[in-house]
Amino acid sequence: MSAVVEGKNIKRDYQVSGGLFRPARTVHAVKGVSFRVEQGKTLAIVGESGCGKSTLARIITLIDPATAGELYIDGQKIDIAKDGTSKEMRRKMQIVFQNPYGSLNPRQKIGDILGEPLLINTDKPAEERRDLAHAMLKKVGLGSEHFNRYPHMFSGGQRQRIAIARALMLNPRLLVLDEPVSALDLSVQAQVLNLLADLQDEFELTYVFISHDLSVVRYIADEVMVMYFGEAVEYGSRDAVFSDPQHSYTRTLFAATPRADVASIKARLAKKQAA
Amino acid sequence: MPLLDIKNLTVSFDTSTGPFMAVKGIDLSIEPREVLAIVGESGSGKSVSMLAVMGLLPASATVKADRMAFDGIDLLGLDPAHRRKIVGKEISMIFQEPVASLNPCFTVGFQIEEVLRFHLGLDRAKRRARAIELLSLVGIAEPEERLGSYPHQMSGGQCQRVMIAIAIACNPKLLIADEPTTALDVTIQKQILDLLVSLQAEYGMGLIMITHNMGVVAETADRVIVQYQGSKMEEAEVLALFENPKSNYTRALLSALPDNATGDRLPTVSDMLFEPAPGA
């Protein structure tokens, strides 16, 4: 099996300007993280806000360069700080953001939103772009009648489907999903997760799935990385991480996740009675 | 006597295509010292019905009910001046987006003291002492210094704590929490839920938790109301609801939890919903 994306000791620092009387500071957002995702697999990155998981997502999707460390895509070393990005590289890595209300242009029709990646990155004629957009709409469970509508005419779940469709237009190798279901209702969340699973089977997609919801992670991930203050404190297969968490922060996370099973409700009610 | 007693509440909004019924005849009551959870997805009318109680709906909304009483006071016929005396004092509410519900132009100390001045008429020194007490009660370190902070200088979890401090400032009898932890991380969510439940027990408040997270329901509620598209689908004690859900919709919601996934696919609500519910 070949790794679609591999990072070795990736670091990212940000310079924060201090103003007139304060010296500039360096924030170490990611402090040396290594990972490897094979084709058709899902790596979940878990952590709270500010732990560097979205910074890592930006590095993997070639939006930001890493300050140090090596990033390999399909076995090829990539250094965008030195060489820049090419259309071919950008085609391979796509991202879906958390908030489908913010990530779609309200003045663009759905058809144009889906055609735009092709317009920028390929020289396909307009008719072909339109056909591909129609086909992709069907793949994500929407219909041709949605082609000429605007984003505000859709529900949150439908918009997230459109964002996923746009990311898939260029046949990427890897999809980075930055909290794709945390803004959605439970029932819609289930539909989008099912869609992601279907698309992964169909296109042999590789996912990097960023989330802070452990129940979703347990459902979708093959491997799990737990990040805490820029470091990967836990990294292993899903079963290993969930059955035997090594780091105290991972255990804290598990303990904090609300449990919706009958046994834990009984335990809580019994405790309340006793108090 | 129930703390809040609502019979047959309907809320409709005037839209360009005619009236839209957001809440279609809901009965709800909560006893003192009880934790009631209202569960449902967006559009189920769970927030709208509580906003109707608070009198916070826009002018395009029409609120009708056979009865809507808080602590024996009829809320329907109440004029705005009297309602303002109750809302924020006896009933208070916390919202989903803590950073957005605080005023960015004023310090958190000012915003806490505002409630104390308006409802209790405390003098400056007493207001400050009470604000410090409230901030330490909700678990904010160095409360004296924090009084001078603006909302943007605090994290989301801290802002939510400030919101809770404002809400409980006048020892309300009923606290309504509208998705209080949806915008927060799991570890912070746990802290805020624990804080709400312990404050509820300590001060003997009624607590209404509006949420779409079944985990939050399981961790906090005594009794649960499940709503869907403006109608009540089910009302039950929390254990009974999880052990033996009666309506199809509740069953669908519970099986859509990724925790309960069996096999490769999650059952979705629409898979299960269109069978008639028993007794519906």
Chai-1 contact restraints between the chains, C-beta under 6 A:
chainA,res_idxA,chainB,res_idxB,connection_type,confidence,min_distance_angstrom,max_distance_angstrom,comment,restraint_id
A,E48,B,D185,contact,1.0,0.0,6.0,A-B,restraint_1
A,E48,B,T187,contact,1.0,0.0,6.0,A-B,restraint_2
A,S49,B,D185,contact,1.0,0.0,6.0,A-B,restraint_3
A,D185,B,E41,contact,1.0,0.0,6.0,A-B,restraint_4
A,D185,B,S42,contact,1.0,0.0,6.0,A-B,restraint_5
A,D185,B,H212,contact,1.0,0.0,6.0,A-B,restraint_6
A,L186,B,H212,contact,1.0,0.0,6.0,A-B,restraint_7
A,L186,B,A256,contact,1.0,0.0,6.0,A-B,restraint_8
A,S187,B,E41,contact,1.0,0.0,6.0,A-B,restraint_9
A,S187,B,A256,contact,1.0,0.0,6.0,A-B,restraint_10
A,S187,B,T268,contact,1.0,0.0,6.0,A-B,restraint_11
A,S187,B,V269,contact,1.0,0.0,6.0,A-B,restraint_12
A,A190,B,A256,contact,1.0,0.0,6.0,A-B,restraint_13
A,A190,B,L266,contact,1.0,0.0,6.0,A-B,restraint_14
A,A190,B,T268,contact,1.0,0.0,6.0,A-B,restraint_15
A,Q191,B,T268,contact,1.0,0.0,6.0,A-B,restraint_16
A,L193,B,L266,contact,1.0,0.0,6.0,A-B,restraint_17
A,N194,B,R265,contact,1.0,0.0,6.0,A-B,restraint_18
A,N194,B,L266,contact,1.0,0.0,6.0,A-B,restraint_19
A,H212,B,D185,contact,1.0,0.0,6.0,A-B,restraint_20
A,H212,B,V186,contact,1.0,0.0,6.0,A-B,restraint_21
A,S215,B,P258,contact,1.0,0.0,6.0,A-B,restraint_22
A,S215,B,D259,contact,1.0,0.0,6.0,A-B,restraint_23
A,V216,B,P258,contact,1.0,0.0,6.0,A-B,restraint_24
A,Y219,B,P258,contact,1.0,0.0,6.0,A-B,restraint_25
A,Y219,B,A261,contact,1.0,0.0,6.0,A-B,restraint_26
A,A256,B,V186,contact,1.0,0.0,6.0,A-B,restraint_27
A,A256,B,T187,contact,1.0,0.0,6.0,A-B,restraint_28
A,A256,B,K190,contact,1.0,0.0,6.0,A-B,restraint_29
A,T257,B,V186,contact,1.0,0.0,6.0,A-B,restraint_30
A,P258,B,G215,contact,1.0,0.0,6.0,A-B,restraint_31
A,P258,B,V216,contact,1.0,0.0,6.0,A-B,restraint_32
A,P258,B,E219,contact,1.0,0.0,6.0,A-B,restraint_33
A,A260,B,M214,contact,1.0,0.0,6.0,A-B,restraint_34
A,A260,B,G215,contact,1.0,0.0,6.0,A-B,restraint_35
A,A260,B,A218,contact,1.0,0.0,6.0,A-B,restraint_36
A,A260,B,L257,contact,1.0,0.0,6.0,A-B,restraint_37
A,V262,B,F242,contact,1.0,0.0,6.0,A-B,restraint_38
A,V262,B,E243,contact,1.0,0.0,6.0,A-B,restraint_39
A,I265,B,A218,contact,1.0,0.0,6.0,A-B,restraint_40
A,I265,B,V238,contact,1.0,0.0,6.0,A-B,restraint_41
A,I265,B,L239,contact,1.0,0.0,6.0,A-B,restraint_42
A,I265,B,F242,contact,1.0,0.0,6.0,A-B,restraint_43
